[in-house]
Amino acid sequence: MLTDTHSTQVNTPLIGLAGGRQSLDTPALLLDLGALARNIERMAAFAKARGVGLRPHVKTHKSVEIARRQVAAGAIGVSCVTLGEAEVMVKAGIPDVLITSPAVTPSKIARVVKLARLAGPGGMMVVVDDPRNAADLAAATLGLPHPLEVLVDYGAGYNRTGAASEVQVLELARQIAAEPRLKLRGLQAYAGNLQHITDRERRSAAAAGLRETVARIVADARRSGIHFEIVTGAGTGTHDLDSQRDAFTELQAGSYVFMDAEYTQVLGGAGQPSPFEVSLFVQTAVVSTNAADWVTVDGGTKCFATDSGVPLVARGADPASRYAFFGDEHGKLLFAGARPALGDRVEFVTPHCDPTVNLHDAYHVVDGDTLVAIWPVDARGRH
């Protein structure tokens, strides 16, 4: 029986419910409940101690249940990259949802307005990085009973999205502030490229440079009569650097809830342990042992993200064993030590947690060797 009160039944094999962790139908996305809870509490406590808000990114987990736990622990709201993620969160009652990527097409703008109506005042915010988009949003909100809440998106040197210069930021802020159907709330300056700089000194210097720029933009805006109530950005890789209260009012960290091979290396550099635990794993089974130097497991490119290296062995085989992608449905485990036997379970740390989660329908939530819940990946594939 599922013991978690917020668990939702999903269309996933339930073989493991009776036999626990070692009886799951593989490949299975595993979530260690204790490690997850500790990660959520640690980041919430950290943000509270530093006096900054925490607005964790839903793109990491895409889960209503995990978002609820983050808010219950002290998060002020959540960040969503896609409008589809935001729709899932608002409809589930998650408060103060920020959509961190511009919505510019007519269909997306119509969905934004519909969702803003459902969320109500203070329930949802969007970012804008272009004057035309600001004008389009204003025109679309004629029938909205409250102003649409907007943040100016600054490119932060990365320029995946965002106004490219301080001048453009201030001009856009003035346009939004002058439009009665829009309400200027603040500034977003998220630099995803800084989060994965392995060397802490280089990461610290890069983050400090961005904070200096952001602080200057905020000060210049204030002198021109523009107030940014919210200054949001940062991430798991710079959470401890960007909480200095010299620029950001809130953190958008997301991956801390799960961690992965890359973030464990980033936050655990210079011989220091990571402040967060790996809570997310993928369990596979050995399906062939006929090769001399490796065994084959049933987890391949449809099971793990492929953009950040390879999975690392966490359980079921010698940690020195090496994984290699071996096709859509298979992986090659070049084993060290004892050869895993046919049917043995081997669990892996994901190379990149966010896109790995999006390949699965559900979390198999475990407490030790006991399967305690199955949570759906609610916003999987939602754009």
ABEGO torsion letter per residue (X at the ends): XBABAABBBBBBBAAAAAAEAAABBOBBBBBBAAAAAAAAAAAAAAAAAAGBBBBBBAAAAGBAAAAAAAAAAGBAEBBBABAAAAAAAAAAGBBGBBBABBBABAAAAAAAAAAAAAAEBGABBBBBABAAAAAAAAAAAAABABBBBBBBBBAGGAGABEBABAAAAAAAAAAAAABAABBBAEBBBBBAAAAABABAAAAAAAAAAAAAAAAAAAAAAAAAGBBBABBBEEBAAAAAAAAAGAABABBABAAAAAEBAAAAAAAABGGBBBABBBABBBBBBBABAABAABBBBABBAAABBAAAEBBBBABGBBAABBBBBAEAABBBBBBBEBBBBBGBBBBBBBABAAAAAAABABBBBBBEABBABBBBBAABGBX
